């Protein structure tokens, strides 16, 4: 009997879920949840090409200020996000940056504001397959520092608030009761979403950089949410976070080439 080693079987090959292979992507990959937002990112890239479209994973590769950049949607939740992260790393990704939507947990945050994550509470099961529950889920420091600095510099022109801090990654969107929301807010969590902790965990285990910036979709402690009509503030936030991340990549790549990391 020969037991399957998935890591060895898939490394450097055409990937089973994302349908991409080495050479299809750049070192930097943006990770939205929704496949439609891959198309949104592609509009900001020069010479963007659709390189993969399978299941929830829709991917484009192009350039931004001369840097080769890709985008791959992860779908919703930590399981599918971890699959996308693993397979992208298998074919050469070096920096994975989630661009998400998130529910705010502190009263001062408004729809469309941006939150840069400095860590995520692991309220999900995926990361436990990789590391003990007591092991923290944190992004790469240097990439996150550049993301915060860039977001702050751009905030006046974007016209949105910029915050940073610890959030939470949950498994069950509809399991977030008023009591649960109150508990997370009381812990001082800025926001809640569904993918970051698994992405950070995979990146740590695989030795690549991970980070996240999210646009506020609604404020859960003020019941300021928009579920039945177009959320224009959130849509603006999606554009703003894309602009911030692409500028961050350009700066960070230049810093790396100068030997500052």
N, C-alpha and C positions, 0 to 999 in steps of 0.2 A: 504493500500500500504506500502510495506517494502522496502526502498531503500538499495541498496547493499553497504556495507562497504568493499571495496576490501582489505584494510589492515588487517582487522579483519578476513576476509574469508581465506586469504592466509598465515597468520603468522603460522610458525611451521608445515606447511603441505607440501605435494609434490607440487612443483611449476609448474604452467601452461605452461610456456615457456621454462625454462631451464631443466625441467624434473628431478629435483634433490629434495632430501628431507633431513631433519635433519640427520646428521651423515655421509652424503656423502662428505662433504668438510671440510677443515681445517679452522683455524681462518684467515689465510692469503690466499688471492686469487689474482693471476695475471690476468689481463684483456687485452689480445690482441684483435684487431678487427677481424682479419682473423682466421677462424676456423683451418686452416692449421698450424698456429703458436701455437695453443694449443698442437699439436703433437710435435712441436719443443721444447716447454718448457718441455714436458713430458720426453724427452730424458735426461734432467738434473736432474730428480727426481729419487730417489730410490723407487722401487716397485710401479711405476706409474700404475694406473688402470683407464681405461675409465669408468667414472661414469655417463655420460650423453651425448647425441648427438641428439639434436632437433633443427630444423631451423638453425639459425646462431650460436647457442650456443653449443659448443663442450667442454666438461669438463673432466679433469683428476685430480686425487688426488694421491699424493705420499708423500715422505718425503725428506727433505734436511737438512743434518747435525742434524738429529733427530727431526726436526720441521715439523709438518704436513702442507703441502702446496698444494693448488689447483690452477688450471688454468681454466678459462671459457672465451671463445671468446664472444665478444659483438655484432659483426656485425658492420656495418658502420653507424655513426651518433648518435646524442644524444638520439633520442627516444628509439632505441633498447638498447643502452648502459644503459639508466636509468632503463629499464625493468630488464636487467641482474643484475644491482646493487641492485635494490629493492628485487628481488627474492633471491639473495645470502644472503643479510642481513636477510631476513625472516627465513633463515635456519641456521643462526649462524655465518656468516662471520663478522670478526672484523676489518680487514684491507684490503682494495681494492687498488691495485696498477696497474694502466694502463701502459702497455708496448706498445708504439705506433710507427707509422711512422709519420713523420711530415715534412712539407715544411718550410725551413729556410727563414727568412725575413730580415736578416742582412748579409752583404757581406762576413764577415769573416768565417761564418759557412760552413763546407764542408760535402759532403755526407758521412754518417757513423758516424759523430760526435754525441754525446749524449747531450740532453737537459733535465735538471730536471726542472719541472714546479714549480713556486712559486705563480702562479695565472693565471686565464684565463679570457679574455674578452668574454662576453656572446653574441656572434653574432648568437644566435639560439633561438628557441622558447620553448624548453622543460623546461628549468630551470624556466621560467616565470610562469609555472603552480604551482611551489613550493614556490617561493619567488619573491618579487618585483625586477624589472630589476636593481634597484640601489643597491641591496644587492650583495656583492662581491662573486665571485666563487674562493675559495682558498683551497689548500690542507692542510692536518694536518701538523702542524709545526714540531713536534718531529720526525715524520716519514720522512718528507722531509729533515730535517737536517741530519738524518742518511743516507738518500739516497745520498745527496750531498757529504757528507764526504767519503762515501764508493766509490762513482764514482771517486772522485778525487784521492783517494788512489790507485785505480785500473787502472787509466788512463795510466800511463807509460807502464804497462804490456799489456794493451789492444791495445795501439797504436792509440788512438783516442782522439779528443778534448772533453772536458766536459764543459758545460755551464749551467747556471741557470738563470731564470728570468720569466717574464710574457709573455704568449702567447695569442693566440686567438682561440676560437672554433667557426667554421663556419658551416652553414647548407648546403651550396650549393657549391660543389667542382668546378663545371663549371661556377658558378656565380662570381668566384674570378677573376675579370677583372684586367688588368694592373693598372688601376686607384685605384682599391680596394687594391691591393697588395702594391702599393706605399703609400697609406694612413696608412695601418697597420704598415708598416716599419717605417713610419714617427712618429707613436705613440711610437716607441721603442719596439714593440713586437718582440720577438726573433723568433717566429715560429707560424704556424697555423696548426690546425688539427680539428677533428670533434666530439670529445667525452668528453674531460676533464671537461668542465664547468658543464655539467649535472651530471657527476660522483661526482664531488666535492659537488654539491648542494644536491644530494641525501644523500651522506655520512654525510653532516652537519645536515640535517633534521632528519636523523635516528641515529645520535650519534655514528658513527663509524669513523675510520680513512681512509682517501683517499690520494693518491699521484700519480704522473706520471713521468716516464722517457720515452723519445722518441728518436728514431734514425732518423737522417736527411735523407730524401729520395731524396731531391733535393733542390737547392737554387733558390727561386722564383725571387729574385731581380737581379740575375746574369743569369737567364735562363739556369741554370745548372741542367737539369732534364734528366731522362732516362725513357722513356715511352714504347719503342718498343723492348728493349732487356733486358736480365737479369741485375739487378742492384746489382752487387756483393758487392759494398760498403755498401749498405743498408742491404743486407743479413748478412754481418759481424756485422753491427750495431745491428741487431736483437739479434744475439748471445751475443754480449757484454752487451746489456741492460738486458737480462735474467740473465747473470752471476752477474751483479751488483745488481739486485733486490734480487736474492736469497741470496747473501752475506749480503745485507742489512737486510733481514728478519732474518737471523741467528743472526746478531748483535743486532737487535732491540728486538728480542724475549729474548735474554740473558739480555739485559738492563731492560726489563719489569720484568723479574723474579728476578732481583736484586733490584727491587723497585725504579728504577731511573725515572719512569714516573708515 
